[in-house]
Amino acid sequence: MAMVNAVALPGGQVMLFDGLVQQADSPEELAGVLAHEVGHVRERHVMTALLRQFGLSILLAGADSGLAAMGYSRDAEREADDYARARMAQSNISPMGAAGFFERMAESQGDNEDAPAVIGWLASHPSSGERAEAYRAAAEEDTDYPPVLTEAEFAALKSMCAQDPDVEEFGFF
């Protein structure tokens, strides 16, 4: 099963998994996710999470280290979304793609913020419906946003991993 995710890494690197690229319906969706991850980098959430993880690991030494999984708080996720919406507005990129992405996530994964979190993502992220609503509200009325990529450019982006002979399956997850 392809990983539909993106992550901000230490050192300012952002990784978009091919599963996310393949699931995206538009380049604007990818722009929203990429801007969100850059928001984590710019707001120093990566270092904060690493420091918290390191501290918890010391406190839980000898205990089940799986309890100290790295993640961001819901406030950090909202802050990264705020950063993404601001940069998208500054770059004249429609937030409607990101809104559509989160609406699909809400439909496919459910959207009950109070439901038991089976995985860490559900526990640390605001509900997909809340996020979709915030991106939709950020759209400027009567604005004709230019496309981020042409259809041919977007198709080329989506085929890059499949066409690269050096790409290998990543079986860590």
C-alpha positions in Angstrom: 0.0 0.0 0.0 1.4 3.4 -1.0 2.2 5.8 1.7 0.0 8.9 1.3 2.0 11.4 3.4 4.6 14.1 3.5 7.0 14.9 6.3 9.3 17.7 7.3 12.7 16.4 8.3 15.5 17.8 10.4 17.7 20.2 8.4 14.8 21.7 6.5 14.2 18.8 4.1 10.6 18.0 3.1 9.7 14.6 1.7 6.6 14.0 -0.4 5.8 10.3 -0.7 4.8 9.1 -4.1 1.5 7.8 -2.8 0.6 11.4 -2.0 1.6 12.5 -5.4 -0.4 9.8 -7.1 -3.5 10.5 -5.0 -3.4 14.2 -5.7 -6.1 15.5 -8.1 -4.3 18.7 -8.9 -1.0 20.5 -8.4 -2.7 22.9 -6.1 -3.3 20.0 -3.7 0.4 19.2 -3.7 1.2 22.9 -3.2 -1.0 23.0 -0.1 0.6 19.9 1.4 4.1 21.1 0.5 3.4 24.6 2.0 2.1 22.9 5.2 5.3 20.9 5.6 7.5 24.0 4.9 5.4 25.7 7.6 6.6 23.0 10.1 10.2 23.8 9.0 9.8 27.5 9.3 8.0 27.4 12.6 10.7 25.0 14.0 8.2 22.3 14.8 10.7 19.6 13.7 13.2 20.6 16.3 10.6 21.0 19.0 9.3 17.5 18.3 12.8 16.1 18.3 13.6 17.7 21.6 10.3 16.5 23.1 11.0 13.0 21.8 14.6 13.0 23.2 13.3 14.2 26.6 10.5 11.6 26.7 13.0 8.9 25.7 15.2 9.8 28.7 12.2 9.9 31.1 10.8 6.6 29.8 14.2 4.8 29.7 13.4 1.1 30.4 9.7 1.6 29.6 8.1 0.8 26.3 9.8 3.4 24.0 6.9 3.2 21.6 5.1 5.5 24.0 7.3 8.3 23.0 6.4 8.6 19.4 7.4 11.8 17.6 4.6 14.0 16.4 3.3 17.6 16.4 0.5 19.0 18.5 -2.7 20.1 17.0 -1.7 23.7 17.6 1.5 23.1 15.6 -0.6 21.5 12.8 -2.9 24.5 12.7 0.1 26.9 12.8 1.6 25.0 9.8 -1.7 25.2 8.0 -1.9 29.0 8.7 1.6 29.4 7.3 0.6 27.4 4.2 -2.5 29.5 3.5 -0.5 32.7 3.9 2.2 31.6 1.5 -0.3 30.3 -1.0 -2.2 33.6 -0.9 1.1 35.5 -1.3 2.0 33.3 -4.3 -1.6 33.5 -5.8 -2.2 29.8 -5.5 -5.8 28.7 -4.9 -6.4 27.1 -1.5 -9.3 25.2 -3.1 -7.1 22.3 -4.1 -6.0 21.8 -0.5 -9.6 22.1 0.7 -10.6 19.4 -1.8 -7.8 17.1 -0.5 -8.9 17.4 3.1 -12.5 16.9 2.1 -11.5 13.6 0.5 -9.6 12.6 3.6 -12.6 13.4 5.8 -14.8 11.2 3.5 -12.3 8.3 3.4 -11.0 8.3 6.9 -13.9 9.7 8.8 -13.9 13.1 10.5 -14.9 12.6 14.1 -12.3 14.5 16.1 -13.4 12.8 19.3 -13.1 9.2 17.9 -10.4 7.0 19.4 -7.1 7.6 17.6 -5.9 4.4 16.2 -2.8 6.0 14.7 -0.8 9.0 15.9 -1.8 11.1 12.9 -5.5 11.2 14.0 -4.5 12.2 17.5 -2.1 15.0 16.5 -3.9 16.6 13.5 -7.0 18.7 13.5 -10.0 17.1 11.8 -9.8 17.0 8.1 -13.2 18.7 7.9 -11.9 21.6 10.0 -8.9 21.9 7.8 -10.9 21.8 4.6 -13.1 24.5 5.9 -10.2 26.8 6.8 -8.6 26.4 3.3 -12.0 27.0 1.6 -12.5 30.1 3.7 -9.1 31.4 2.6 -10.1 31.5 -1.1 -10.5 35.0 -2.4 -14.0 35.5 -3.9 -14.1 36.3 -7.6 -10.4 35.5 -8.0 -9.2 33.6 -11.1 -6.1 31.8 -9.8 -3.6 30.8 -12.4 -2.8 27.0 -12.6 0.4 26.0 -10.7 1.3 23.6 -13.5 0.0 22.8 -16.9 -1.7 19.4 -17.3 1.4 18.1 -19.1 3.7 19.3 -16.3 1.4 17.7 -13.7 1.3 14.4 -15.6 5.1 14.5 -15.8 5.4 15.1 -12.1 3.1 12.2 -11.3 5.2 9.8 -13.6 8.7 10.8 -12.3 9.1 8.0 -9.7 7.8 5.3 -12.0 10.2 6.4 -14.8 13.2 6.8 -12.6 15.3 3.6 -12.7 17.0 4.4 -9.4 13.8 4.6 -7.4 13.2 1.6 -5.2 10.2 0.6 -3.0 10.6 1.8 0.5 9.5 -1.0 2.7 10.0 0.7 6.1 6.3 1.4 6.6 
